[in-house]
């Protein structure tokens, strides 16, 4: 059977009978046991159809002997209520009377108030919306979700702007599409942003949903490290007595600074190729200085994944003083040689809490042993002289009394 065309008519077709034994014809198409059906074209009109038992509403009849499915082309028209085909998930798949429209056309709700009640669906031309998305550059890890205001989505359904209806979603660049989330990422890494608009229709055209993607990167943050800058040291004091920190400072998240674990290393050369030998101690003439170089290298760990791995570097200059002297104090310079009469102390470095180093405290100034002995002997002699005077005085009194 062939040659059915509905262009602009009101068509009501029904072949259903009360007795199924006498039923079997389609409403628009072949009868019971008919052969191939071709040439059914619907481009307009208002169609209401009810097929008989075991027959298509539009297409083949029951017990068809056709060698292929009915050839049906639907590019327009309004359609009455009927059983629409469902997919495996039970969702309507966009057809009328179980027939999909031709490519480039879609089923939409009929918005015409005069006909919507009797013919709730219509077939219109289908078009794709225009959509694009762009991502900002210069994003850096801050411990908080990235600022989504820098992402721009532009979309339109024909001449109708739809940018404000676009939904932005984010995922790691290597993740599957099911990982998309509307929550902006926090951690450093490579990501993809997707902008999506849903389907939309006018009286003359239906727009399918569409999406666009763009890649972007959240860079690793820099860390800070307050390393040692130098101090005054005694001849013979050990380098390993100087406390240094193995923790740098990251960004502040909710008022707490994230620690950046790493390794501190001393070097004897600015190129940082030679390290001090084990048990390195300071030596040199009083007043001379020794410069050592250092590096703080962040550990390559998951905890440090959001921070740059470039090492922090610096230098520390140590001034040599005689053991037992304090070149910083000139108040007791009795010898005129810059000494302080024997006082000695070690200057403090920045505290470990500041990322620096502290030499062990050796207390306040000490008097030389010789001076202590003189003081003690003077006290003893004074006590002895007093005893002799008292004895002599007592003897004189006794002699007088006799």
C-alpha positions as CSV (number, residue, x, y, z in Angstrom):
1,X,0.0,0.0,0.0
2,X,1.3,3.5,-0.8
3,X,0.4,7.0,-1.5
4,X,-1.1,8.5,1.7
5,X,-0.3,12.2,2.2
6,X,-1.8,14.5,4.9
7,X,-0.8,18.1,4.3
8,X,-3.4,20.4,5.9
9,X,-6.6,18.7,6.9
10,X,-8.5,17.6,10.0
11,X,-8.2,13.9,10.0
12,X,-9.9,11.5,12.4
13,X,-9.1,7.8,11.7
14,X,-10.1,4.8,13.7
15,X,-10.3,1.1,12.8
16,X,-10.8,-0.4,16.2
17,X,-13.8,-2.7,16.6
18,X,-15.3,-4.3,19.7
19,X,-14.6,-7.8,18.4
20,X,-10.8,-8.4,17.9
21,X,-11.6,-11.2,15.5
22,X,-12.7,-8.7,12.9
23,X,-10.0,-6.2,13.7
24,X,-6.4,-5.8,12.5
25,X,-6.2,-2.7,10.3
26,X,-4.1,0.3,11.1
27,X,-5.8,3.7,11.4
28,X,-3.5,5.2,8.7
29,X,-1.7,2.6,6.7
30,X,-2.1,-1.1,5.9
31,X,-5.0,-3.5,6.6
32,X,-4.8,-6.8,8.3
33,X,-2.4,-9.1,6.6
34,X,-1.3,-6.5,4.1
35,X,2.1,-6.3,2.6
36,X,4.6,-3.5,2.4
37,X,3.4,0.0,3.3
38,X,5.3,3.0,1.9
39,X,4.7,6.6,1.0
40,X,2.9,7.8,4.1
41,X,3.7,11.5,4.4
42,X,2.3,13.8,7.1
43,X,3.4,17.5,6.8
44,X,0.5,19.3,8.4
45,X,-3.1,19.0,9.5
46,X,-4.8,18.0,12.7
47,X,-4.7,14.2,13.1
48,X,-6.5,12.0,15.6
49,X,-6.0,8.2,15.1
50,X,-7.0,5.0,16.9
51,X,-5.6,1.8,15.5
52,X,-7.1,-1.7,15.9
53,X,-5.8,-4.5,18.0
54,X,-2.3,-5.8,17.1
55,X,-2.0,-3.1,14.4
56,X,0.1,0.1,14.2
57,X,-1.9,3.3,14.6
58,X,0.1,4.6,11.6
59,X,1.9,2.0,9.5
60,X,1.4,-1.8,9.2
61,X,-1.7,-3.8,9.9
62,X,-1.9,-6.9,12.0
63,X,-0.4,-10.1,10.6
64,X,1.5,-8.1,8.1
65,X,3.4,-9.9,5.3
66,X,5.6,-6.8,4.7
67,X,9.3,-7.4,4.1
68,X,10.2,-4.1,5.8
69,X,8.7,-1.7,8.2
70,X,6.3,0.9,7.0
71,X,7.9,3.9,5.3
72,X,6.5,7.0,7.2
73,X,7.7,10.6,7.0
74,X,6.3,13.1,9.5
75,X,7.5,16.7,9.2
76,X,4.6,18.6,10.7
77,X,1.0,18.5,11.9
78,X,-0.8,18.5,15.2
79,X,-1.7,15.2,16.9
80,X,-4.3,14.1,19.3
81,X,-3.7,12.2,22.5
82,X,-2.6,8.7,22.2
83,X,-0.3,6.1,23.6
84,X,3.3,7.3,23.0
85,X,6.2,4.9,22.9
86,X,8.5,4.7,25.9
87,X,12.1,3.9,26.1
88,X,13.6,1.3,28.5
89,X,13.6,3.8,31.4
90,X,9.9,4.6,30.8
91,X,10.5,8.0,29.4
92,X,8.7,9.4,26.3
93,X,11.2,9.4,23.4
94,X,9.6,12.1,21.3
95,X,7.2,10.4,19.0
96,X,3.6,10.5,17.9
97,X,1.6,7.3,17.9
98,X,4.9,5.4,18.2
99,X,6.4,7.0,15.1
100,X,9.4,9.2,15.3
101,X,9.4,12.4,13.2
102,X,11.9,12.7,10.3
103,X,15.5,13.8,11.1
104,X,15.6,17.5,11.9
105,X,12.1,17.5,13.4
106,X,10.8,17.1,16.9
107,X,7.6,16.6,18.9
108,X,6.7,19.5,21.2
109,X,3.8,20.6,23.3
110,X,1.1,22.4,21.3
111,X,0.9,26.0,22.7
112,X,-2.0,27.0,20.6
113,X,-4.9,27.6,23.0
114,X,-7.5,26.9,20.3
115,X,-6.2,23.4,19.4
116,X,-4.1,22.3,22.4
117,X,-6.9,20.4,24.1
118,X,-7.8,18.3,21.2
119,X,-4.3,18.0,19.7
120,X,-1.7,18.4,22.6
121,X,1.3,17.6,20.4
122,X,2.8,19.1,17.3
123,X,5.8,18.4,15.1
124,X,8.1,21.3,14.2
125,X,11.5,21.8,12.7
126,X,14.4,21.1,15.1
127,X,17.5,23.3,15.5
128,X,20.5,23.3,17.7
129,X,21.1,26.3,20.1
130,X,24.3,28.3,19.9
131,X,26.5,27.8,23.0
132,X,30.1,28.5,24.1
133,X,32.0,28.7,27.4
134,X,35.3,30.3,28.4
135,X,37.4,29.9,31.5
136,X,39.7,32.5,33.2
137,X,43.5,32.2,33.4
138,X,45.7,32.8,36.4
139,X,43.7,30.6,38.8
140,X,45.8,29.6,41.8
141,X,45.1,27.3,44.8
142,X,43.8,29.2,47.8
143,X,42.3,26.5,49.9
144,X,38.8,27.6,48.9
145,X,36.6,26.8,45.9
146,X,37.8,28.8,42.9
147,X,35.8,31.9,42.0
148,X,33.2,30.9,39.4
149,X,32.5,34.5,38.3
150,X,35.3,34.4,35.9
151,X,33.7,31.7,33.8
152,X,31.5,33.0,30.9
153,X,28.8,31.0,29.1
154,X,27.0,32.4,26.0
155,X,24.0,30.7,24.6
156,X,21.0,31.5,22.4
157,X,18.0,29.8,20.8
158,X,18.0,31.5,17.5
159,X,17.7,35.2,18.2
160,X,16.6,34.6,21.8
161,X,19.5,35.0,24.3
162,X,19.8,32.0,26.8
163,X,23.1,32.8,28.4
164,X,21.5,33.2,31.9
165,X,20.0,29.7,31.7
166,X,23.3,28.0,31.1
167,X,24.4,25.7,33.9
168,X,28.1,25.5,34.6
169,X,29.6,22.2,35.8
170,X,33.2,21.2,36.6
171,X,35.3,18.0,36.7
172,X,38.9,16.9,36.6
173,X,40.2,16.8,33.1
174,X,40.8,13.1,33.2
175,X,37.5,12.2,34.9
176,X,34.4,10.7,33.2
177,X,31.4,12.9,32.4
178,X,29.4,11.5,35.3
179,X,31.9,13.3,37.6
180,X,30.6,16.7,36.5
181,X,29.5,18.8,39.5
182,X,28.2,22.4,39.9
183,X,30.6,22.9,42.8
184,X,33.8,24.6,41.6
185,X,37.1,22.7,42.4
186,X,39.5,23.6,45.2
187,X,42.7,21.7,44.6
188,X,45.4,22.5,42.1
189,X,45.2,20.6,38.8
190,X,43.8,20.5,35.3
191,X,40.0,20.7,34.9
192,X,37.2,21.0,32.4
193,X,34.2,23.3,32.6
194,X,30.9,22.5,30.8
195,X,28.1,24.9,30.1
196,X,24.7,23.2,29.3
197,X,21.3,24.5,28.2
198,X,18.2,22.3,28.0
199,X,15.7,21.8,25.1
200,X,13.4,24.7,24.3
201,X,10.7,25.3,21.6
202,X,8.6,28.0,20.0
203,X,5.6,27.5,17.8
204,X,7.7,26.9,14.8
205,X,11.0,25.4,15.9
206,X,12.3,23.0,18.6
207,X,15.7,23.4,20.0
208,X,17.5,20.4,21.4
209,X,19.7,20.7,24.5
210,X,23.3,21.4,23.9
211,X,26.6,21.9,25.8
212,X,30.1,23.3,25.3
213,X,33.3,22.6,27.2
214,X,36.6,24.4,27.9
215,X,39.7,23.4,29.8
216,X,41.4,25.4,32.6
217,X,44.1,25.0,35.2
218,X,44.3,25.8,38.9
219,X,48.0,26.4,39.6
220,X,49.9,25.3,42.7
221,X,50.4,28.0,45.3
222,X,53.7,29.3,46.5
223,X,54.8,28.7,50.1
224,X,56.8,30.8,52.4
225,X,59.8,29.8,54.5
226,X,61.7,32.0,57.0
227,X,65.1,30.5,57.0
228,X,68.1,31.4,59.2
229,X,70.1,34.6,58.4
230,X,73.1,34.2,60.8
231,X,74.4,34.9,64.3
232,X,77.5,35.1,66.5
233,X,79.0,31.7,67.3
234,X,81.8,30.5,69.4
235,X,84.9,28.9,67.9
236,X,84.3,25.2,68.1
237,X,80.5,25.3,68.3
238,X,78.7,22.8,66.1
239,X,76.5,23.5,63.1
240,X,74.0,20.9,64.2
241,X,73.4,22.9,67.4
242,X,71.6,25.4,65.3
243,X,67.9,24.5,65.2
244,X,66.2,24.8,61.8
245,X,62.6,24.0,60.8
246,X,61.4,21.4,58.4
247,X,58.1,23.1,57.9
248,X,57.1,25.9,55.5
249,X,54.0,28.0,55.6
250,X,51.2,27.5,53.0
251,X,48.0,29.5,52.6
252,X,45.6,30.2,55.4
253,X,42.4,28.2,55.3
254,X,39.6,29.2,57.8
255,X,42.3,30.9,59.9
256,X,44.7,28.0,60.0
257,X,47.9,28.1,58.0
258,X,48.6,24.9,56.1
259,X,52.0,23.3,56.8
260,X,54.3,22.5,54.0
261,X,56.6,19.6,55.0
262,X,60.0,19.5,53.6
263,X,63.8,19.0,54.1
264,X,66.3,21.6,55.2
265,X,69.9,21.2,53.9
266,X,73.0,23.3,54.6
267,X,75.6,23.9,51.9
268,X,79.1,25.4,51.9
269,X,78.9,26.8,48.4
270,X,76.5,29.2,46.7
271,X,75.9,26.7,43.9
272,X,74.6,24.3,46.6
273,X,76.7,21.3,45.5
274,X,78.7,20.7,48.7
275,X,77.3,20.0,52.1
276,X,79.3,20.5,55.4
277,X,81.0,17.4,56.7
278,X,79.5,15.4,59.6
279,X,80.2,17.2,62.9
280,X,81.0,20.5,61.2
281,X,82.2,23.1,63.7
282,X,82.9,26.8,63.4
283,X,86.5,28.0,63.3
284,X,88.4,31.2,62.4
285,X,89.9,34.4,63.8
286,X,87.7,36.4,66.2
287,X,85.6,38.9,64.2
288,X,85.8,36.9,61.0
289,X,82.7,35.5,59.4
290,X,81.6,32.3,57.7
291,X,78.8,32.2,55.2
292,X,76.8,29.0,54.7
293,X,74.0,28.5,52.2
294,X,70.7,26.6,52.7
295,X,67.8,25.1,50.8
296,X,64.3,24.1,52.0
297,X,62.9,21.5,49.6
298,X,59.2,20.6,49.9
299,X,58.4,16.9,50.1
300,X,56.7,15.4,47.1
301,X,53.7,14.1,48.9
302,X,49.9,14.1,48.7
303,X,49.8,16.6,51.6
304,X,51.9,19.0,49.5
305,X,50.1,18.4,46.3
306,X,48.7,22.0,46.1
307,X,52.1,23.7,46.5
308,X,55.0,24.5,44.2
309,X,58.0,22.2,44.5
310,X,60.6,24.9,43.8
311,X,62.9,25.0,46.8
312,X,63.3,28.1,49.1
313,X,66.9,29.2,49.3
314,X,68.9,31.6,51.4
315,X,72.3,32.3,53.1
316,X,73.3,32.7,56.7
317,X,76.5,34.6,57.9
318,X,78.0,33.6,61.2
319,X,80.5,35.9,63.0
320,X,83.3,34.1,65.0
321,X,84.0,35.1,68.6
322,X,86.5,33.8,71.1
323,X,85.2,31.1,73.3
324,X,84.2,32.8,76.6
325,X,83.9,36.3,75.1
326,X,81.0,38.4,73.8
327,X,82.1,40.8,71.1
328,X,78.8,42.6,71.3
329,X,79.6,44.0,74.8
330,X,82.3,46.7,75.2
331,X,81.3,47.9,78.8
332,X,84.2,46.1,80.5
333,X,87.0,46.7,77.9
334,X,89.7,47.0,80.6
335,X,92.4,45.7,78.2
336,X,91.6,48.1,75.4
337,X,91.6,45.2,73.0
338,X,87.8,45.0,72.4
339,X,87.3,42.2,74.9
340,X,84.6,42.5,77.6
341,X,86.6,41.2,80.5
342,X,85.6,37.6,79.9
343,X,81.8,37.6,79.5
344,X,80.5,35.2,77.0
345,X,77.1,34.6,75.3
346,X,75.7,33.3,72.0
347,X,73.3,35.4,70.0
348,X,69.9,34.0,69.2
349,X,68.7,33.2,65.7
350,X,65.1,33.7,64.6
351,X,62.8,31.2,66.4
352,X,61.9,27.9,64.8
353,X,58.2,29.1,64.8
354,X,59.4,31.8,62.3
355,X,61.0,29.1,60.2
356,X,64.5,30.1,61.4
357,X,67.0,28.7,63.8
358,X,68.0,29.1,67.5
359,X,71.3,28.4,69.1
360,X,71.0,26.8,72.6
361,X,70.9,29.4,75.3
362,X,74.0,29.3,77.6
363,X,72.6,31.7,80.1
364,X,73.7,35.2,81.1
365,X,77.3,36.5,81.5
366,X,79.8,34.6,83.7
367,X,82.8,36.1,85.7
368,X,86.2,34.5,85.0
369,X,87.4,31.8,87.5
370,X,90.4,34.0,88.5
371,X,88.2,36.9,89.6
372,X,86.0,34.5,91.6
373,X,89.1,33.1,93.5
374,X,90.3,36.6,94.3
375,X,87.0,37.6,95.7
376,X,86.8,34.4,97.9
377,X,90.4,34.9,99.2
378,X,89.7,38.5,100.0
379,X,86.8,37.5,102.1
380,X,88.7,34.9,104.0
381,X,91.6,37.3,104.7
382,X,89.1,40.0,105.9
383,X,87.5,37.5,108.3
384,X,91.0,36.4,109.6
385,X,92.1,40.0,110.3
386,X,88.9,40.6,112.2
387,X,89.5,37.5,114.3
388,X,93.1,38.6,115.2
389,X,91.9,42.1,116.2
390,X,89.2,40.7,118.5
391,X,91.8,38.3,120.1
392,X,94.3,41.1,120.7
393,X,91.6,43.3,122.2
394,X,90.5,40.5,124.6
395,X,94.1,39.8,125.7
396,X,94.7,43.4,126.5
397,X,91.7,43.6,128.7
398,X,92.7,40.6,130.7
399,X,96.3,42.0,131.2
400,X,94.9,45.2,132.5
401,X,92.6,43.5,135.0
402,X,95.6,41.6,136.6
